[in-house]
Amino acid sequence: MSIRRLLNSAEKIKGLAEKLSRCEQVARLDSDEEPQGWTLAHSFADLEESFRKFLDEQLPKLMDGQFKGSTINELLLEIGEEFRHILYHMKDPEFFRYLHDESKEKIEEH
């Protein structure tokens, strides 16, 4: 069963971006070229889409008893590419860089 996407329109993404831009810890990471509120909102929208694709489409197919052998391998490769997309959007926002860069402190410690 698929749950309707929350960030399913440009207006909703814009609203979230504006809300995030008002957060001091997010705004202080802004650059002239990249406002972090917008980066986070865009990343969250893409993450939501990827998570839903995995949970609503790919995982049910993997659980289906009809898939065997090379078909499972192909599906696993598709899942891997979706995970690659997820990792990109987890690494892209400056706010979450501490998750993969141990030399940086966590945002809330600044």
C-alpha positions in Angstrom: 0.0 0.0 0.0 1.4 3.3 -1.1 1.3 6.4 1.1 0.8 9.7 -0.7 3.9 11.8 -1.0 4.1 14.8 1.3 6.4 16.8 -0.9 4.5 16.3 -4.1 4.4 19.8 -5.6 6.7 22.8 -6.2 4.6 24.8 -3.7 5.1 22.3 -0.9 8.8 22.1 -1.6 9.0 25.9 -1.6 7.1 26.1 1.7 9.5 23.7 3.3 12.5 25.5 1.9 11.2 28.8 3.3 10.6 27.2 6.7 14.1 25.7 6.8 15.7 28.9 5.6 14.3 30.6 8.8 16.2 28.1 11.0 19.4 29.8 12.2 21.5 26.6 12.1 20.5 26.1 8.4 20.8 29.7 7.3 24.3 30.2 8.6 25.5 27.5 6.2 24.1 29.5 3.1 26.4 30.6 0.4 25.5 33.1 -2.4 25.2 30.2 -4.8 23.4 27.8 -2.6 20.8 28.6 0.1 20.7 25.6 2.4 17.0 25.7 3.1 16.4 25.0 -0.6 19.1 22.4 -0.8 17.6 20.5 2.2 14.0 20.8 0.8 15.1 19.5 -2.6 17.0 16.7 -1.0 14.1 15.7 1.2 11.8 15.6 -1.8 14.2 13.4 -3.7 14.7 11.2 -0.6 11.0 10.8 -0.1 10.6 9.7 -3.7 13.5 7.2 -3.5 12.3 5.8 -0.2 8.8 5.3 -1.5 10.2 3.6 -4.7 12.1 1.2 -2.6 9.3 0.5 -0.1 6.4 0.5 -2.4 7.9 -1.0 -5.5 11.2 -2.6 -5.2 11.0 -4.4 -1.8 7.6 -5.9 -2.6 9.0 -7.2 -5.9 12.0 -8.7 -4.0 9.6 -10.4 -1.6 7.5 -11.8 -4.4 8.2 -15.6 -4.8 8.1 -15.3 -8.6 11.5 -13.6 -8.8 14.5 -15.9 -9.1 18.1 -16.0 -10.3 19.1 -13.3 -12.7 15.8 -11.4 -12.2 16.7 -11.0 -8.5 20.1 -9.8 -9.4 18.7 -7.2 -11.8 16.3 -6.0 -9.1 19.2 -5.8 -6.5 21.2 -3.7 -9.0 18.1 -1.4 -9.4 17.9 -1.1 -5.6 21.6 -0.4 -5.4 21.2 2.5 -7.9 18.3 3.9 -5.8 20.5 3.6 -2.7 23.2 5.5 -4.6 20.7 8.3 -5.2 19.7 8.3 -1.5 23.4 8.6 -0.5 23.9 11.5 -2.8 21.0 13.4 -1.3 22.2 12.6 2.2 25.7 13.9 1.4 24.6 17.0 -0.6 23.2 19.3 2.1 25.9 21.1 4.1 23.7 20.6 7.2 24.2 16.9 7.2 27.9 16.8 6.2 28.8 15.6 9.7 27.2 12.3 9.0 30.0 11.3 6.6 32.8 13.7 7.5 34.2 12.8 10.9 36.4 15.9 10.9 33.4 18.1 11.1 31.5 18.6 14.3 27.8 18.1 14.5 25.7 21.1 13.6 24.1 21.4 17.0 27.5 21.6 18.7 28.4 24.9 16.8 
